[in-house]
């Protein structure tokens, strides 16, 4: 027992010394987040911000110290201030660092603060600091560089959204608003200009304006250049910094049609017509001209360099037809002018017309009598093959191709004007197999495929023409005529309208979509009216009709 006495004494001594050491204390401090902005308003310069901790909670009812320094770092006295609406009042600081050039701004219950100076502070820097007296949060600081606000501001009153070039004179109203009441009332040089998109700036006026004045600036809209989008600008360059204002606007012009009052068509009802399209700003360079007769489109042509060559298709039969020409804009700044009416005279068939055919038949008979042996047939090359004739309806024509033992070739054309359709997709399918080709710039295509025992179909798709699908004939040459989606919608409309027409209506004139829409509205046929209005917009509107739009209009078609 006595052997362990020294060890027991040492243990007791160490325990007593450890109990004598004071307990260590640890204090954890959070971080504060101070955010602020400065804005220039008509009532002066406004400082607004928030104070919160690192968890996002606001820090309420604490002072924020605000110090104002010049761009060179010199501490400046802050001008008289006032509290913002519904904000805690700002007050002069209690002496805490021997400085009287510091302002105290208290946060509200949501950690927000705001103070306003009625006058412009000018160029300099605001330094905001926060120090927690309880030492629970780390100090925070925010530094804001403040630029000198212009003493006045410019504005177009009201901002013009459109400017019509059809008017010889027009007025713009420019207002110079004073930011401070102490601004001297003196005339300041004012420049008003217009900057079109993609074109040089055009000077409209050089004048002068007084702070607080609403100035009317006359100008000639025809000086704005071509119609289109642009920006109106007003500037006082003599101020420091310069004072500027701008407003986006659209320059519009009305497209006027110049065409003869009458035209003569041949016995088939075909005629060519030159139409001039002009405006107050010169020739019109876009859009199209549409000819309407008997409630349907009888011709349409694009406008290029102020001119359109219109080909009318009135149909055979000697008679006089009233034709209406109208402009279809392709841009929002071109406005359609009044329609142009003309009388088209369709000639009758001349008795002498058959003489060439009779002479040809006589010559053919003489040739047959002269010799029964026909010379070997010479295949005509593709280059010399005559162009396909328009069919005016969707169709598929087949002829054998003597030089080919397998496959199909052919042309895809417009059913009304006979023009080639480039980029059309031709697809042959059947028996679990499929072949396809795309037409070239001449509307030609070739599909090398061996015929099968299965039934084959050919389907043709083009962006602006309705699809055609038919049984495929044997290998050979195909001429496929497609109808534009506009014409397809009109054709379906006319067929439906003939069935819908009231019994006893003896008129032979084809009804227009507008007439059907009005009649349907008067008869409380809302579905018919909606469909007829959609047909009119698609068939006669400026926007092209693709597959989706055609399907949307056809979905409205009543049973």
C-alpha positions in Angstrom: 0.0 0.0 0.0 2.8 2.4 0.8 4.5 1.6 -2.5 1.6 3.4 -4.4 1.3 6.4 -2.2 3.6 8.6 -4.2 1.7 7.8 -7.4 -1.6 8.5 -5.8 -0.4 11.9 -4.6 0.8 12.9 -8.0 -2.6 12.0 -9.6 -4.5 14.0 -7.0 -2.2 17.0 -7.6 -2.8 16.9 -11.4 -6.5 16.7 -11.0 -6.5 19.7 -8.7 -4.5 21.7 -11.2 -6.7 20.8 -14.2 -9.8 21.9 -12.2 -8.2 25.3 -11.6 -7.9 26.1 -15.4 -10.8 28.4 -16.5 -13.3 27.1 -19.1 -12.7 28.3 -22.7 -15.6 30.2 -24.4 -16.2 30.2 -28.2 -18.3 32.9 -30.0 -19.5 32.3 -33.5 -20.2 35.4 -35.6 -22.4 35.5 -38.7 -21.9 37.7 -41.7 -24.1 40.7 -42.8 -25.1 41.4 -46.4 -25.6 45.0 -47.3 -27.0 45.9 -50.7 -27.9 49.4 -52.1 -28.6 51.3 -55.3 -28.8 54.9 -56.3 -31.3 56.2 -58.8 -31.9 59.7 -60.3 -35.5 60.7 -60.3 -37.4 63.9 -61.0 -37.5 64.5 -57.2 -33.7 64.2 -56.8 -31.2 61.4 -56.0 -32.5 58.4 -54.1 -30.5 55.8 -52.1 -32.3 52.6 -51.4 -31.1 49.2 -50.0 -31.5 46.2 -47.7 -29.6 44.7 -44.8 -29.7 41.0 -44.0 -27.6 38.2 -42.5 -26.1 35.2 -44.2 -29.2 33.1 -43.7 -31.4 35.6 -45.6 -33.2 37.0 -42.6 -33.5 40.8 -42.4 -31.7 42.9 -39.8 -34.3 45.4 -38.5 -34.0 48.7 -36.7 -30.2 49.2 -36.9 -28.3 52.2 -38.3 -26.5 52.3 -41.6 -23.7 54.9 -41.8 -23.5 56.8 -45.1 -20.4 58.8 -46.2 -20.0 60.9 -49.3 -16.6 61.4 -51.0 -15.5 63.2 -54.2 -13.9 61.4 -57.2 -10.5 62.3 -55.7 -11.4 60.8 -52.3 -12.2 64.0 -50.4 -14.9 63.7 -47.8 -17.8 66.0 -48.6 -20.8 67.2 -46.5 -24.0 65.6 -47.6 -26.8 68.1 -48.7 -30.1 68.2 -46.8 -32.0 65.0 -47.1 -35.5 63.7 -46.6 -37.0 60.3 -45.8 -38.7 58.3 -48.5 -42.4 57.6 -48.3 -43.2 54.9 -45.7 -39.5 54.6 -44.7 -37.6 55.2 -41.4 -36.3 58.7 -41.2 -32.6 59.5 -41.8 -30.9 61.5 -39.1 -27.6 63.1 -38.3 -25.1 60.7 -36.6 -24.2 60.6 -33.0 -20.5 61.3 -32.6 -18.9 57.9 -32.9 -15.6 58.6 -34.8 -15.2 62.4 -34.5 -16.8 63.0 -37.9 -19.9 65.0 -38.6 -20.0 64.2 -42.4 -21.7 60.9 -41.9 -25.5 60.3 -42.1 -27.3 57.5 -40.2 -30.1 55.8 -42.0 -32.2 53.3 -39.9 -33.5 50.0 -41.4 -37.2 49.2 -41.0 -38.7 45.9 -39.7 -37.9 44.2 -43.0 -34.3 45.4 -43.1 -35.0 48.0 -45.7 -33.8 51.6 -45.8 -34.2 54.6 -48.0 -33.2 58.3 -48.1 -33.6 61.0 -50.7 -31.7 64.2 -51.6 -33.9 66.7 -53.4 -30.9 68.0 -55.4 -28.4 66.1 -57.6 -25.4 64.8 -55.6 -23.1 65.1 -58.7 -20.2 62.8 -59.4 -18.7 61.0 -56.4 -18.9 57.9 -54.2 -21.3 56.8 -51.5 -19.8 54.4 -48.8 -22.3 52.5 -46.6 -21.1 50.7 -43.5 -22.8 48.6 -40.9 -21.3 47.5 -37.6 -23.2 45.3 -35.2 -23.0 46.7 -31.6 -23.7 43.2 -30.2 -20.9 41.8 -32.3 -23.1 38.9 -33.5 -22.5 39.8 -37.2 -19.4 40.7 -39.0 -19.2 44.4 -40.3 -20.5 44.9 -43.9 -19.7 47.7 -46.4 -21.1 48.7 -49.8 -19.5 51.3 -52.2 -21.6 52.9 -54.9 -20.1 55.2 -57.6 -22.6 57.9 -58.5 -22.5 59.6 -61.9 -23.8 63.1 -62.3 -27.3 63.1 -63.5 -28.3 65.3 -66.4 -30.1 68.5 -65.3 -32.8 67.9 -67.9 -34.2 64.9 -69.8 -35.8 64.7 -73.3 -38.8 62.7 -74.3 -41.1 62.3 -77.4 -44.6 63.1 -76.2 -46.4 60.9 -77.1 -43.9 58.4 -78.5 -44.9 58.0 -82.2 -45.4 54.3 -83.1 -46.0 55.0 -86.8 -45.2 57.8 -89.3 -47.1 58.0 -92.5 -45.1 59.0 -95.6 -48.4 59.8 -97.4 -48.5 63.2 -95.6 -46.6 66.1 -96.9 -46.0 67.6 -93.4 -46.1 66.2 -89.9 -45.3 67.2 -86.3 -43.2 65.7 -83.6 -43.5 66.8 -80.0 -40.3 66.9 -77.9 -40.4 67.8 -74.2 -37.4 69.0 -72.2 -38.2 68.1 -68.5 -36.2 69.9 -65.8 -34.9 67.7 -63.0 -34.3 70.6 -60.6 -36.1 73.8 -60.1 -32.8 75.8 -60.1 -32.0 75.1 -63.8 -31.6 78.3 -65.7 -34.2 78.8 -68.4 -32.0 79.2 -71.5 -32.3 78.0 -75.1 -30.4 74.8 -75.8 -29.6 73.5 -79.3 -31.7 70.5 -80.2 -31.1 68.0 -83.1 -33.9 65.7 -84.2 -33.1 62.8 -86.6 -34.3 59.4 -87.9 -32.1 56.3 -88.1 -33.7 53.6 -90.4 -32.6 50.0 -89.9 -29.6 49.3 -92.1 -29.4 52.8 -93.5 -27.6 56.1 -92.6 -29.2 58.6 -90.2 -31.4 61.3 -91.7 -31.5 64.9 -90.2 -35.1 66.1 -89.6 -34.6 69.4 -87.8 -32.1 71.7 -86.0 -33.8 73.9 -83.5 -33.6 74.9 -79.8 -35.6 74.2 -76.7 -35.9 75.6 -73.2 -36.0 73.4 -70.1 -39.7 72.8 -69.2 -40.9 73.4 -72.8 -43.0 71.1 -75.0 -41.7 71.9 -78.5 -43.5 71.0 -81.8 -41.0 70.1 -84.5 -42.4 70.1 -88.1 -40.8 67.8 -90.7 -41.5 66.2 -94.1 -42.2 62.4 -93.8 -41.0 62.0 -97.3 -37.5 62.8 -96.1 -37.5 59.6 -94.0 -36.4 57.4 -97.0 -37.9 54.0 -97.7 -40.7 52.6 -95.5 -39.6 50.4 -92.7 -38.6 50.2 -89.0 -36.3 52.8 -87.5 -35.6 55.0 -84.5 -36.4 58.7 -83.9 -33.7 60.5 -82.0 -33.5 63.8 -80.2 -30.3 65.1 -78.6 -28.8 68.1 -76.8 -25.1 67.6 -77.3 -24.0 70.8 -75.6 -24.9 69.5 -72.1 -22.5 67.4 -70.0 -23.3 64.6 -70.1 -25.2 64.9 -73.4 -29.0 64.6 -73.1 -30.7 62.1 -75.6 -34.0 60.5 -76.2 -35.2 57.9 -78.7 -38.4 56.1 -79.8 -38.9 53.1 -82.0 -41.3 53.8 -84.9 -42.5 52.4 -88.2 -42.6 54.5 -91.4 -45.6 53.4 -93.6 -46.6 54.2 -97.1 -49.7 53.4 -99.2 -49.2 51.3 -102.4 -51.2 52.8 -105.3 -52.1 50.8 -108.4 -51.8 52.2 -111.9 -53.3 50.0 -114.6 -55.5 50.5 -117.7 -59.3 50.5 -117.4 -59.8 47.7 -119.8 -58.1 44.7 -121.4 -58.9 42.2 -124.2 -58.5 38.5 -123.6 -58.2 35.8 -126.4 -60.9 33.3 -127.0 -59.6 31.1 -124.2 -59.9 34.0 -121.7 -56.1 34.6 -121.4 -54.7 38.1 -121.2 -51.5 39.8 -120.0 -51.6 43.0 -118.0 -48.9 45.4 -116.8 -49.5 47.0 -113.4 -47.5 49.9 -111.9 -47.3 50.0 -108.1 -46.1 53.4 -106.7 -46.1 55.3 -103.4 -45.3 58.7 -102.0 -41.7 57.4 -101.5 -41.4 56.0 -105.1 -41.7 52.5 -106.5 -42.9 49.6 -104.4 -40.5 46.7 -104.3 -42.4 43.9 -102.6 -45.8 42.3 -102.2 -48.0 41.0 -105.0 -51.0 41.9 -107.2 -54.1 39.7 -107.2 -56.8 39.8 -109.8 -60.4 38.8 -108.7 -63.3 38.0 -111.0 -66.5 36.1 -110.4 -65.6 35.6 -106.8 -62.3 33.8 -107.4 -58.7 34.5 -108.1 -58.0 34.7 -111.9 -54.3 35.9 -111.6 -51.6 36.8 -109.2 -48.1 38.1 -109.8 -45.2 39.4 -107.6 -44.2 43.1 -107.5 -40.6 43.8 -108.4 -39.2 47.3 -108.9 -42.6 48.9 -108.9 -44.0 46.6 -111.6 -46.0 43.4 -111.9 -46.8 41.4 -115.0 -50.2 39.9 -114.4 -51.6 37.0 -116.5 -55.4 36.7 -116.4 -57.2 33.3 -116.8 -60.9 34.1 -117.3 -61.9 31.0 -119.2 -63.4 30.7 -122.7 -66.7 32.2 -123.9 -67.3 35.6 -125.5 -68.4 38.0 -122.7 -67.3 41.0 -120.6 -65.9 40.3 -117.2 -65.4 42.8 -114.3 -62.0 42.3 -112.8 -60.7 43.8 -109.5 -57.0 44.3 -108.9 -55.8 44.6 -105.3 -52.4 44.9 -103.7 -51.3 42.2 -101.1 -48.5 43.5 -98.9 -45.7 41.3 -97.7 -44.3 43.8 -95.1 -46.2 45.7 -92.4 -45.0 49.1 -93.6 -46.7 48.8 -97.0 -50.4 49.7 -96.8 -52.8 48.6 -99.6 -54.5 51.4 -101.4 -57.8 51.4 -103.2 -58.7 48.5 -105.4 -58.5 49.1 -109.2 -61.4 48.0 -111.3 -61.2 47.2 -115.0 -63.3 45.5 -117.7 -62.0 42.5 -119.5 -63.4 41.6 -122.9 -63.1 37.9 -123.8 -63.1 37.4 -127.6 -65.3 34.9 -129.4 -64.0 32.0 -131.5 -63.3 33.2 -135.1 -64.6 31.0 -138.0 -61.2 31.3 -139.6 -59.7 29.6 -136.5 -60.3 26.1 -137.9 -58.6 26.8 -141.3 -55.1 25.9 -140.1 -56.5 22.6 -138.7 -58.3 21.9 -142.0 -55.1 22.6 -144.0 -53.1 20.4 -141.7 -55.6 17.5 -142.0 -55.5 17.8 -145.8 -51.7 17.7 -145.8 -51.7 14.7 -143.5 -54.1 12.9 -145.8 -52.0 13.6 -148.8 -48.9 12.3 -146.9 -50.7 9.1 -146.0 -51.8 8.6 -149.6 -48.3 9.3 -150.9 -46.8 6.5 -148.9 -47.9 4.0 -146.3 -44.4 3.3 -144.9 -43.6 5.3 -141.9 -40.0 6.1 -141.2 -38.4 4.7 -138.0 -39.4 6.6 -134.9 -36.7 8.9 -133.4 -36.8 9.4 -129.7 -37.0 13.0 -128.7 -34.4 14.0 -126.2 -35.3 15.5 -122.8 -33.9 18.9 -123.9 -36.2 19.1 -126.9 -39.3 17.7 -125.2 -42.1 20.3 -125.2 -43.0 21.8 -121.8 -46.0 20.2 -120.1 -49.3 22.1 -120.5 -51.1 23.3 -117.4 -54.1 21.2 -116.4 -55.7 23.6 -113.9 -56.4 20.7 -111.6 -54.2 18.1 -109.7 -53.4 15.3 -112.1 -50.9 12.6 -113.0 -50.2 11.9 -116.7 -48.3 8.9 -117.9 -46.5 8.2 -121.2 -44.2 5.2 -121.9 -40.5 6.0 -122.1 -39.0 4.0 -125.0 -35.4 4.4 -123.9 -36.0 3.0 -120.4 -36.6 -0.5 -119.3 -37.2 0.2 -115.7 -37.9 3.1 -113.4 -39.8 6.4 -113.7 -38.8 9.9 -114.6 -40.9 13.0 -115.0 -41.7 16.6 -114.1 -43.7 18.3 -111.3 -45.5 21.5 -112.4 -48.0 24.0 -111.2 -51.4 23.0 -112.4 -52.4 26.6 -113.3 -49.4 28.3 -114.9 -47.4 25.2 -115.9 -44.3 26.4 -114.1 -41.8 23.9 -112.8 -41.9 23.2 -109.0 -38.4 22.8 -107.6 -37.7 21.0 -104.4 -40.8 18.8 -104.5 -40.5 15.4 -102.8 -41.6 12.4 -105.0 -42.0 9.1 -103.1 -42.9 5.7 -104.5 -43.9 3.0 -102.0 -45.4 -0.4 -101.9 -44.6 -4.0 -101.1 -42.6 -3.0 -98.1 -40.2 -0.9 -100.2 -39.8 2.8 -100.8 -37.9 5.0 -103.3 -37.8 8.8 -103.3 -36.3 11.8 -105.3 -36.3 15.6 -105.1 -37.1 17.7 -108.2 -34.3 20.0 -109.5 -34.6 23.6 -110.7 -36.6 22.4 -113.8 -39.0 20.3 -111.8 -37.4 17.1 -113.1 -36.9 13.9 -111.2 -35.7 10.3 -111.8 -36.3 7.2 -109.7 -34.4 4.1 -110.9 -36.3 1.2 -109.5 -37.4 -2.1 -110.9 -41.2 -2.7 -110.9 -42.6 -5.3 -108.5 -45.7 -7.4 -108.3 -47.0 -5.4 -105.5 -49.3 -2.4 -106.0 -47.3 0.9 -105.9 -48.4 4.4 -105.1 -46.7 7.7 -105.8 -47.0 10.7 -103.4 -45.8 14.2 -104.1 -45.2 16.9 -101.5 -44.2 20.5 -102.0 -44.1 23.4 -99.5 -46.7 25.7 -101.1 -48.8 23.1 -103.0 -51.3 20.5 -101.8 -50.2 16.9 -101.7 -51.1 14.4 -104.4 -51.2 10.7 -104.0 -52.2 8.3 -106.9 -51.7 4.7 -107.9 -48.4 4.4 -109.8 -48.6 3.4 -113.5 -46.0 1.2 -115.2 -42.4 2.5 -115.6 -42.3 5.5 -117.9 -42.5 9.3 -117.8 -44.9 11.1 -115.4 -46.2 14.7 -115.6 -47.5 15.5 -112.1 -49.6 18.7 -111.7 -50.1 20.2 -108.2 -52.5 22.9 -107.1 -51.3 25.6 -104.7 -52.7 25.4 -101.2 -54.5 28.7 -101.7 -56.3 27.5 -104.7 -57.1 24.1 -103.1 -58.7 25.9 -100.1 -60.7 28.1 -102.5 -61.8 25.1 -104.6 -63.1 23.2 -101.5 -64.8 26.4 -100.4 -66.6 26.9 -103.7 -67.7 23.2 -103.8 -69.1 23.5 -100.3 -70.7 26.8 -100.9 -72.6 25.5 -103.9 -74.2 22.8 -101.7 -74.9 25.3 -98.9 -76.5 28.0 -101.1 -80.1 28.5 -100.3 -82.6 26.7 -102.6 -84.1 28.8 -105.4 -81.0 31.0 -105.6 -80.7 31.1 -109.4 -77.4 33.1 -109.6 -74.5 31.3 -111.3 -71.9 33.5 -109.7 -69.5 31.8 -107.4 -69.9 33.1 -103.8 -66.9 34.7 -102.2 -65.8 33.8 -98.6 -66.7 37.2 -97.4 -70.3 36.9 -98.7 -70.6 33.4 -97.1 -69.2 34.8 -93.8 -71.7 37.6 -93.7 -74.6 35.4 -94.6 -73.6 32.8 -92.0 -73.3 35.5 -89.3 -76.7 36.8 -90.1 -78.1 33.3 -89.9 -76.3 32.5 -86.6 -74.0 29.9 -88.3 -71.0 30.8 -86.3 -68.9 27.8 -87.4 -69.5 28.5 -91.1 -68.6 32.2 -90.6 -65.4 31.3 -88.8 -64.4 28.9 -91.5 -65.2 31.3 -94.3 -63.2 34.1 -92.7 -60.2 31.7 -92.3 -60.4 30.8 -96.0 -60.5 34.4 -97.0 -57.5 35.3 -94.9 -55.5 32.3 -96.1 -56.4 32.6 -99.8 -56.1 36.3 -100.2 -53.8 37.3 -97.3 -50.1 38.3 -97.7 -48.7 35.3 -95.7 -47.8 32.1 -97.6 -49.9 29.0 -96.9 -47.9 26.0 -95.8 -49.1 22.5 -94.9 -49.8 23.4 -91.2 -51.9 26.5 -92.1 -53.9 24.6 -94.8 -54.6 21.8 -92.3 -55.7 24.4 -89.7 -58.2 26.0 -92.1 -59.5 22.6 -93.4 -60.1 21.5 -89.8 -62.7 24.4 -89.5 -64.6 23.2 -92.6 -68.2 22.4 -91.6 -69.7 19.0 -92.7 
